[in-house]
Amino acid sequence: MPWRLRRNPLRRRTDLWQAWIALGLLLTVPAATPAAMILTGDIAHRHYTRTAQHQAQTRHERAQIRKHQRRAARAPKGSPAKTAEYAKVKARESDRRKDW
């Protein structure tokens, strides 16, 4: 573009500047785009890594309550079914807490 405007007697100084700016942008934007993409991806990766670490630190492990355990929990207090399920759940929780 700028080379076409050099010897033209009707060209204005602003036309030449506009052509050089357009050429500069045409070369700069494709070169800067991958850098911007890598920078943005790195920032997003760090953010989501920190979020996952925070969630892992604040998560509390609990014993999974199954259907029969919920039924036993609804059983009357002191019944053999409730006592047996309560003992199983406590044993599982104590096993898990040893790793903490």
For each residue, the residues with C-beta under 8 A, 3 or more apart:
1: 4 5 19 22 23
2: 5 6 16 19 20 23
3: 6
4: 1 8
5: 1 2 8 11 15 16 19
6: 2 3 11 16
7:
8: 4 5 11
9:
10:
11: 5 6 8 15 16
12: 15 16
13: 16 17
14: 17 18
15: 5 11 12 18 19
16: 2 5 6 11 12 13 19 20
17: 13 14 20 21
18: 14 15 21 22
19: 1 2 5 15 16 22 23
20: 2 16 17 23 24
21: 17 18 24 25
22: 1 18 19 25 26
23: 1 2 19 20 26 27
24: 20 21 27 28
25: 21 22 28 29
26: 22 23 29 30
27: 23 24 30 31
28: 24 25 31 32
29: 25 26 32 33
30: 26 27 33
31: 27 28 34 35
32: 28 29 35 36
33: 29 30 36 37
34: 31 37 38
35: 31 32 38 39
36: 32 33 39 40
37: 33 34 40 41
38: 34 35 41 42
39: 35 36 42 43
40: 36 37 43 44
41: 37 38 44 45
42: 38 39 45 46
43: 39 40 46 47
44: 40 41 47 48
45: 41 42 48 49
46: 42 43 49 50
47: 43 44 50 51
48: 44 45 51 52
49: 45 46 52 53
50: 46 47 53 54
51: 47 48 54 55
52: 48 49 55 56
53: 49 50 56 57
54: 50 51 57 58
55: 51 52 58 59
56: 52 53 59
57: 53 54
58: 54 55
59: 55 56
60:
61: 96
62: 93
63: 89 92 93 96
64:
65: 69 70 73 89
66: 69 70
67: 70 71
68: 71 72 85
69: 65 66 72 73 85 88 89
70: 65 66 67 73 74
71: 67 68 74 75 81
72: 68 69 75 81 82 84 85 86
73: 65 69 70 82 85
74: 70 71
75: 71 72 79 81 82
76: 79 82
77: 82
78: 82 83
79: 75 76 82 83
80: 83 84
81: 71 72 75 84 85
82: 72 73 75 76 77 78 79 85 86
83: 78 79 80 86 87
84: 72 80 81 87 88
85: 68 69 72 73 81 82 88 89
86: 72 82 83 89 90
87: 83 84 90 91
88: 69 84 85 91 92
89: 63 65 69 85 86 92 93
90: 86 87 93 94
91: 87 88 94 95
92: 63 88 89 95 96
93: 62 63 89 90 96 97
94: 90 91 97 98
95: 91 92 98
96: 61 63 92 93 99 100
97: 93 94 100
98: 94 95
99: 96
100: 96 97
